[in-house]
Amino acid sequence: MALPYHTLDVFTERAFAGNPLAVVLEADGLDGAVMQTIAREFNLSETVFVLKPDNPAHNARMRIFTPTTELAFAGHPTVGTAVLLAASRPGFGQGVNEALIVLELAAGIVRVGVKLRDGSAPYAEFDAPKLPELTRLDIDTDDIAAAVGLLPSEIGFANHAPRLARTAATFALVPVTSREALNRAAPNGSYWSQTFTDEGVVGAFFYCRDCIHASSSFHARMFAPDSGIPEDPATGSAAIGFAAALADFDGLPDGVHRRNIEQGYAMHRPSLMTLTIEVKGGKVDGIRLGGHAVRVMSGMIEV
């Protein structure tokens, strides 16, 4: 059996940057074990398998796999799959420049708006299927620093302190004093396992305010070695969790707030995610994540 597949680079406007994604179409005949094997073969941070939707009013059902496990939700697969499906609709890019793509994920129904503007790659934005739960990260600062080879004094800035964010997955959110320190960070063997793996953390999202671009608000890196992802070029699900921490630490007032997050530069895969945070009554009432995506390769995979 031969199935069509495409690769896209997500959270970027140009190929060979951003977070690469593989999307396998017409995957209804595959079981989970085969999907996991194919994802391991692609060896990207995530591979999507597109299936017929349970509700015919929706566009597709999708399953998401890292090289080692299945995910209920992830940001860059949602953006990339929506852009790919929108581009396949009749007339898109030929007078029709907007589309609504409705996707069925294990985490719930996600509606994605896709827009195409002259001279720009398609842009997709969606509402987070679930608002994150934010709690204190009960790990000693010395242990966090040792887990990535930094000094304890390089963890935290201003009033930002480590937190735990639970969305469809659980991420540690760790502020770092500078981009120079962040560039030196790397998972540190057994120290990482003792600090994060044993706490049930899928990945750790490290961030600072020291950015490369003036239009960015935060510079980030994300490590998830337990999921087969030594480092991720752009992590939408972690960014959604980070939105709750940002609203809390920065005391965002009621209203709509947009923040750009740059990631992937240490991997030579520059990426840009846009967070939109809605605050109502002093609490986060909605989170949207957006970014561009471009198609890179297409082919057939023999199964």
C-alpha positions in Angstrom: 0.0 0.0 0.0 1.4 3.4 -1.0 0.2 6.5 0.8 0.9 10.2 -0.1 2.8 12.3 2.3 4.1 15.9 2.5 6.6 17.6 4.7 6.2 21.2 5.8 8.3 23.7 7.8 6.1 25.3 10.4 6.4 28.6 12.3 8.4 30.0 9.4 7.9 31.8 6.1 10.7 30.0 4.3 11.8 26.5 3.7 14.5 24.8 5.7 13.7 26.8 8.8 11.1 26.4 11.5 9.9 23.1 12.8 9.7 20.3 10.2 6.6 18.2 10.1 5.6 15.1 8.1 1.9 14.6 7.2 0.7 11.2 5.9 -2.6 11.3 4.1 -5.3 8.6 3.6 -4.0 6.8 6.7 -7.3 5.1 7.7 -5.9 1.6 7.0 -3.0 2.0 9.5 -3.0 0.9 13.1 -1.2 2.8 15.9 1.8 0.4 15.8 2.4 1.1 12.1 2.0 4.8 12.6 4.6 4.8 15.4 7.0 2.9 13.1 6.5 5.4 10.3 7.0 8.3 12.7 10.2 6.7 13.9 11.3 6.4 10.3 10.7 10.1 9.6 12.5 10.9 12.9 11.0 14.4 13.1 9.7 15.9 16.3 6.1 15.0 15.1 4.5 13.1 12.3 0.7 13.5 11.6 -1.6 10.8 10.2 -4.7 12.2 8.5 -7.9 10.1 8.7 -11.5 10.5 7.7 -13.4 12.5 10.4 -15.9 10.9 12.7 -18.2 13.9 12.0 -18.6 14.5 8.3 -19.0 18.2 8.9 -15.3 18.3 10.0 -12.3 18.3 7.6 -10.2 15.5 9.1 -9.3 13.4 12.1 -5.6 13.4 12.9 -3.2 11.4 15.1 0.1 12.8 16.2 3.3 10.8 16.9 6.8 11.7 18.1 9.5 9.1 17.3 8.6 7.3 20.6 5.0 8.1 21.6 1.6 9.4 20.5 0.4 12.8 21.6 -3.2 14.0 22.2 -2.3 17.5 20.9 0.6 19.5 19.6 0.8 23.0 18.1 3.0 22.8 15.0 1.3 19.6 13.7 -2.1 21.5 14.0 -0.8 24.5 12.1 1.0 22.5 9.4 -1.9 20.1 8.8 -4.4 22.9 8.6 -2.3 24.8 6.0 -1.8 21.6 4.0 -5.6 20.8 4.0 -6.5 24.4 3.2 -4.1 24.5 0.2 -5.8 21.4 -1.2 -9.2 23.0 -1.2 -10.5 24.2 -4.6 -9.7 27.9 -5.3 -7.5 28.4 -2.3 -4.8 30.9 -3.4 -6.8 31.6 -6.6 -9.2 34.2 -5.3 -10.0 32.4 -2.1 -7.6 33.4 0.5 -9.2 32.3 3.8 -10.3 28.9 5.0 -11.7 27.4 8.2 -10.3 23.9 8.9 -11.9 21.8 11.6 -9.7 19.0 13.0 -10.6 16.2 15.3 -7.7 15.4 17.8 -7.6 13.2 20.9 -7.6 16.4 22.9 -10.8 17.7 21.3 -12.1 19.6 18.3 -9.8 22.4 17.1 -10.9 25.0 14.6 -8.1 26.6 12.6 -8.3 29.7 10.6 -5.9 29.8 7.6 -5.1 33.0 5.7 -3.1 33.6 2.6 -1.8 37.1 1.8 0.1 38.2 -1.3 3.9 37.7 -0.9 3.5 35.7 2.3 3.3 32.1 3.3 0.0 30.8 4.6 -0.7 31.7 8.2 -2.8 29.5 10.6 -4.2 30.3 14.0 -6.2 28.3 16.4 -7.8 28.5 19.9 -6.1 26.3 22.5 -8.4 23.2 23.0 -7.8 23.5 26.8 -6.5 26.3 29.0 -3.4 25.3 30.9 -3.3 24.6 34.6 -0.4 26.4 36.2 1.3 25.2 39.4 4.6 25.7 41.2 7.4 23.5 40.0 8.5 21.8 43.2 12.1 21.1 42.0 15.1 22.8 43.6 16.7 25.5 41.5 20.1 23.8 42.0 18.7 20.6 40.4 17.1 22.5 37.5 20.4 24.2 36.8 22.3 20.9 37.0 19.9 19.2 34.6 20.9 21.6 31.8 24.5 22.5 32.8 23.8 26.0 34.1 24.5 27.9 37.3 21.7 28.2 39.9 22.0 32.0 39.7 21.1 31.8 35.9 17.7 30.3 36.7 14.9 33.0 37.0 14.7 36.7 36.3 12.7 39.6 37.8 9.6 37.9 39.4 9.6 35.0 36.9 10.2 31.6 38.6 9.9 28.0 37.4 6.4 26.7 36.9 4.6 23.6 35.8 2.0 23.9 33.0 -0.5 21.1 32.3 -2.3 21.2 29.0 -2.6 18.1 26.8 1.0 17.4 28.1 3.0 18.6 31.1 5.8 21.1 30.6 8.3 22.6 33.0 8.6 26.4 32.3 12.0 27.7 33.3 13.0 31.4 33.0 16.7 32.0 32.4 18.7 35.2 33.0 20.1 35.7 29.5 20.3 34.4 25.9 24.0 33.7 26.5 23.1 31.3 29.3 20.3 29.8 27.3 22.6 29.1 24.4 24.8 27.0 26.8 21.9 24.9 28.1 21.7 21.2 27.2 20.1 18.1 28.8 22.7 16.7 31.2 22.3 12.9 31.4 21.3 11.4 34.7 20.7 14.9 36.2 18.0 15.5 33.6 16.3 12.1 34.4 16.4 12.8 38.2 15.0 16.3 37.8 12.4 16.1 35.0 11.7 12.5 34.0 10.9 11.4 37.5 8.5 14.3 37.9 6.5 13.2 34.8 7.5 16.2 32.7 7.3 15.7 29.0 9.6 18.5 28.2 11.2 21.7 29.7 10.6 25.1 28.0 13.4 27.5 28.9 13.0 31.2 28.0 14.4 34.7 28.5 13.5 38.2 27.5 16.9 38.7 25.6 15.7 38.3 22.0 17.4 38.4 18.6 14.6 40.4 16.9 13.1 43.6 18.3 9.6 42.3 17.4 10.0 39.3 19.7 9.1 39.3 23.3 10.8 36.1 24.4 13.6 33.8 23.2 13.1 30.1 24.0 14.5 26.6 23.8 12.6 23.3 24.5 14.2 19.9 25.4 12.2 16.7 25.5 14.7 13.8 25.3 12.3 11.3 26.9 10.0 11.8 23.9 12.8 11.2 21.4 13.2 15.0 20.9 16.6 16.2 22.1 15.6 19.7 21.2 12.5 21.1 19.4 12.7 24.0 17.0 9.3 25.4 18.0 6.8 24.0 20.6 3.3 25.3 20.3 1.9 23.2 23.2 4.6 24.5 25.6 4.0 28.1 24.4 0.3 27.7 25.2 1.3 26.7 28.8 3.7 29.6 28.9 0.9 32.0 28.1 -0.6 31.3 31.6 2.7 31.9 33.3 3.2 35.1 31.3 -0.2 36.5 32.2 0.5 35.7 35.9 4.1 37.0 36.2 3.6 40.1 34.0 0.2 40.9 35.5 -1.5 41.3 32.2 -4.7 43.5 32.5 -8.0 42.6 31.0 -7.9 42.7 27.3 -6.2 41.1 24.3 -2.4 40.8 24.4 -0.1 39.5 21.6 3.4 38.2 22.1 5.9 36.8 19.7 8.2 33.9 20.8 11.3 33.1 18.8 12.8 29.6 19.1 15.0 27.2 17.3 18.0 29.5 16.7 20.5 27.3 18.5 19.5 24.5 16.1 19.8 26.8 13.0 16.0 26.4 12.6 14.7 29.9 13.4 11.0 29.8 14.3 8.4 32.4 15.3 5.2 31.7 17.2 2.5 34.3 17.9 0.6 34.0 21.2 -2.7 35.9 21.7 -3.8 35.9 25.3 -7.3 37.1 26.3 -7.7 38.2 29.9 -11.1 38.7 31.5 -11.8 39.4 35.1 -8.1 39.0 35.9 -7.9 35.5 34.5 -6.8 34.0 31.2 -10.0 33.4 29.3 -8.6 32.3 26.0 -5.3 31.5 24.2 -4.6 31.5 20.5 -1.5 30.3 18.8 -0.5 31.2 15.3 2.3 30.9 12.7 3.2 30.5 9.1 3.9 27.2 7.3 5.4 26.3 3.9 5.4 23.0 2.0 8.8 21.5 1.3 8.5 17.9 0.0 5.9 15.5 -1.3 6.0 11.8 -2.1 4.6 8.3 -1.5 5.4 6.0 1.4 5.2 2.3 1.0 3.5 0.6 3.9 
